[in-house]
Amino acid sequence: MITTGCDACIFSKRQSGKAGCMLNQLCVLKDDQMFAPGFCRLCRTPDWAQKQGTRDLDQLKETVAGEQSLLFDMLVFFDEANNTIEDLERTLGNSGSRWYSEHARKVIIVDTTGFGDKRKNLALKYIMSKEHPVKTTVDSSVEHEPVCDRANTLKRISRDVQASFFLAIPAGGVIANFDRFANMIAKLRSRVVYWSFPSFIGDTAIVPPNPNHGMFITQTYKALVSNPTGKSFYERLKEEEKTTEMGLSWFCSDCWLI
């Protein structure tokens, strides 16, 4: 089970001989150890506090609040068999880049076409054809990686993710109302580790059956997919939700993929 140890956290009330969290986060006491079920985004160590140059708890609380702003690496899945340069332009182009550029740390176009005689290197040609508002690179798979194998592709490319969050999205996709989502992430201190964005057919919301697209917390994603059982992120996520009795995924009804 994913838990966050609280005993070493500077916001633990145990430092003053009490129980609970100074930031009002859910935590429990078991066998004289305090921990938070799930992943607590507000947990900070004494080493972190020392780097801030202050011991004033009110100032440290303000610093933690400021660190909750959304900053992510963006993975754009592209396959020459299904996508064109126009799809990349729609997702990343300067005219429509404002939806992600304020929050993205870097962009990786995940080219799953595979090498061969018919390959046109469209993704590489695209990034070399213009300047981009965010650092943009291409990761090309040696073999073709079809959409049905997207979970393994995501696991492979996640090794290059360094930001606290990462967003996986198909080429051609844009997330509507993304600023609203970014504000929610900054203010809502939940234990959610995965957010999905539906698409619509008419007035009907279509939710992807498996979480291969959406926003992930990097640390928990890597922890769940590195399990020795070989289970997928989705399988491990459901197990964690059952064990912790907490909702760890969130369906974003007011932000959607268009």
GIQUITA-V476290 format. One record per residue. N is the residue number from 0. RES is the residue in three letters. SS is DSSP state (h for helix, s for strand, l for the rest). OMEGA is omega in radians with two decimals (999 if undefined). Layout:
n: (N:N)
res: (RES:RES)
ss: (SS:SS)
omega: (OMEGA:OMEGA)
This chain:
n: (0:1:2:3:4:5:6:7:8:9:10:11:12:13:14:15:16:17:18:19:20:21:22:23:24:25:26:27:28:29:30:31:32:33:34:35:36:37:38:39:40:41:42:43:44:45:46:47:48:49:50:51:52:53:54:55:56:57:58:59:60:61:62:63:64:65:66:67:68:69:70:71:72:73:74:75:76:77:78:79:80:81:82:83:84:85:86:87:88:89:90:91:92:93:94:95:96:97:98:99:100:101:102:103:104:105:106:107:108:109:110:111:112:113:114:115:116:117:118:119:120:121:122:123:124:125:126:127:128:129:130:131:132:133:134:135:136:137:138:139:140:141:142:143:144:145:146:147:148:149:150:151:152:153:154:155:156:157:158:159:160:161:162:163:164:165:166:167:168:169:170:171:172:173:174:175:176:177:178:179:180:181:182:183:184:185:186:187:188:189:190:191:192:193:194:195:196:197:198:199:200:201:202:203:204:205:206:207:208:209:210:211:212:213:214:215:216:217:218:219:220:221:222:223:224:225:226:227:228:229:230:231:232:233:234:235:236:237:238:239:240:241:242:243:244:245:246:247:248:249:250:251:252:253:254:255:256:257)
res: (MET:ILE:THR:THR:GLY:CYS:ASP:ALA:CYS:ILE:PHE:SER:LYS:ARG:GLN:SER:GLY:LYS:ALA:GLY:CYS:MET:LEU:ASN:GLN:LEU:CYS:VAL:LEU:LYS:ASP:ASP:GLN:MET:PHE:ALA:PRO:GLY:PHE:CYS:ARG:LEU:CYS:ARG:THR:PRO:ASP:TRP:ALA:GLN:LYS:GLN:GLY:THR:ARG:ASP:LEU:ASP:GLN:LEU:LYS:GLU:THR:VAL:ALA:GLY:GLU:GLN:SER:LEU:LEU:PHE:ASP:MET:LEU:VAL:PHE:PHE:ASP:GLU:ALA:ASN:ASN:THR:ILE:GLU:ASP:LEU:GLU:ARG:THR:LEU:GLY:ASN:SER:GLY:SER:ARG:TRP:TYR:SER:GLU:HIS:ALA:ARG:LYS:VAL:ILE:ILE:VAL:ASP:THR:THR:GLY:PHE:GLY:ASP:LYS:ARG:LYS:ASN:LEU:ALA:LEU:LYS:TYR:ILE:MET:SER:LYS:GLU:HIS:PRO:VAL:LYS:THR:THR:VAL:ASP:SER:SER:VAL:GLU:HIS:GLU:PRO:VAL:CYS:ASP:ARG:ALA:ASN:THR:LEU:LYS:ARG:ILE:SER:ARG:ASP:VAL:GLN:ALA:SER:PHE:PHE:LEU:ALA:ILE:PRO:ALA:GLY:GLY:VAL:ILE:ALA:ASN:PHE:ASP:ARG:PHE:ALA:ASN:MET:ILE:ALA:LYS:LEU:ARG:SER:ARG:VAL:VAL:TYR:TRP:SER:PHE:PRO:SER:PHE:ILE:GLY:ASP:THR:ALA:ILE:VAL:PRO:PRO:ASN:PRO:ASN:HIS:GLY:MET:PHE:ILE:THR:GLN:THR:TYR:LYS:ALA:LEU:VAL:SER:ASN:PRO:THR:GLY:LYS:SER:PHE:TYR:GLU:ARG:LEU:LYS:GLU:GLU:GLU:LYS:THR:THR:GLU:MET:GLY:LEU:SER:TRP:PHE:CYS:SER:ASP:CYS:TRP:LEU:ILE)
ss: (l:l:s:s:s:l:l:l:l:l:l:s:h:h:h:h:l:l:l:l:s:l:l:l:l:l:l:s:s:s:l:l:s:s:s:s:s:l:l:l:l:l:l:l:l:h:h:h:h:h:h:l:l:l:l:l:h:h:h:h:h:h:h:h:h:h:l:l:l:l:l:s:s:s:s:s:s:s:l:l:l:l:l:l:h:h:h:h:h:h:h:h:l:h:h:h:l:h:h:h:h:l:l:s:s:s:s:s:s:s:s:l:l:l:l:l:l:l:l:l:l:h:h:h:h:h:h:h:l:l:l:l:l:l:l:s:s:s:s:s:l:l:l:l:l:l:h:h:h:h:h:h:h:h:h:h:h:h:h:h:l:l:l:l:s:s:s:s:s:s:l:l:l:l:s:s:l:h:h:h:h:h:h:h:h:h:h:l:l:l:l:l:l:s:s:s:s:s:s:s:s:l:l:s:s:s:l:l:l:l:l:l:l:s:s:s:s:h:h:h:h:h:h:h:h:l:l:l:l:l:l:l:h:h:h:h:h:h:h:h:h:h:h:h:l:l:l:l:s:s:s:s:s:s:s:s:s:l)
omega: (3.09:3.08:3.08:3.13:-3.07:-3.02:-3.12:-3.11:-3.10:-3.14:3.09:3.12:3.12:3.10:3.13:3.08:-3.13:3.09:3.09:-3.07:3.13:-3.14:3.07:3.06:3.14:3.06:-3.10:3.12:3.14:-3.13:3.11:3.05:3.13:3.13:3.10:3.04:-3.11:-3.07:3.13:-3.10:-3.06:-3.11:3.13:-3.08:3.05:3.10:3.09:-3.12:-3.14:3.14:-3.14:3.09:3.11:3.05:-3.13:-3.05:3.13:3.11:3.13:3.09:3.12:3.13:3.12:3.11:3.13:-3.13:-3.10:3.12:-3.03:3.06:-3.00:2.92:-3.04:3.14:-3.12:-3.08:-3.04:3.12:-3.10:3.11:-3.06:-3.01:3.09:3.07:3.12:3.09:3.10:3.13:3.14:-3.12:-2.96:-3.01:-3.07:-3.09:-3.11:-3.00:-3.06:-3.09:-3.10:-2.92:3.13:-3.04:-3.08:3.10:3.06:3.11:3.03:3.01:-3.08:-3.08:-3.08:-3.06:-3.03:-3.12:-3.14:-3.07:-3.08:-3.11:-3.10:-3.12:-3.08:-3.11:3.13:3.10:-3.13:-3.07:3.13:-3.05:-3.04:3.01:-3.09:-3.11:3.12:3.11:-3.03:3.12:3.09:2.97:-3.07:3.09:3.12:3.11:3.08:3.10:-3.05:-3.12:-3.11:3.12:-3.04:-3.13:3.12:3.08:3.14:3.11:-3.14:-3.05:-3.14:3.10:-3.13:-3.13:-3.13:3.14:-3.13:3.10:2.90:-3.13:3.07:-3.03:3.09:3.06:-3.08:-3.11:3.04:3.14:3.12:3.13:-3.06:3.09:3.11:3.10:-3.14:3.10:3.12:3.13:-3.08:-3.00:-3.07:-3.08:-3.11:3.07:3.12:3.13:-3.14:3.13:3.12:-3.14:-3.10:2.92:-3.06:2.90:-2.98:3.11:-3.09:3.11:3.12:-3.12:3.13:-3.08:3.13:-3.05:3.04:3.01:3.13:-3.13:-3.11:2.88:-2.97:-3.05:-3.11:3.09:-3.11:3.12:-3.08:-3.09:3.14:-3.11:-3.08:-3.11:-3.10:3.13:-3.10:3.07:-3.11:3.14:-3.14:3.12:3.13:3.08:3.13:3.13:3.12:-3.09:-3.09:-3.06:3.13:3.04:-3.10:3.09:-3.05:3.09:-3.04:-3.06:-3.10:3.02:-3.03:-3.12:-3.14:999)
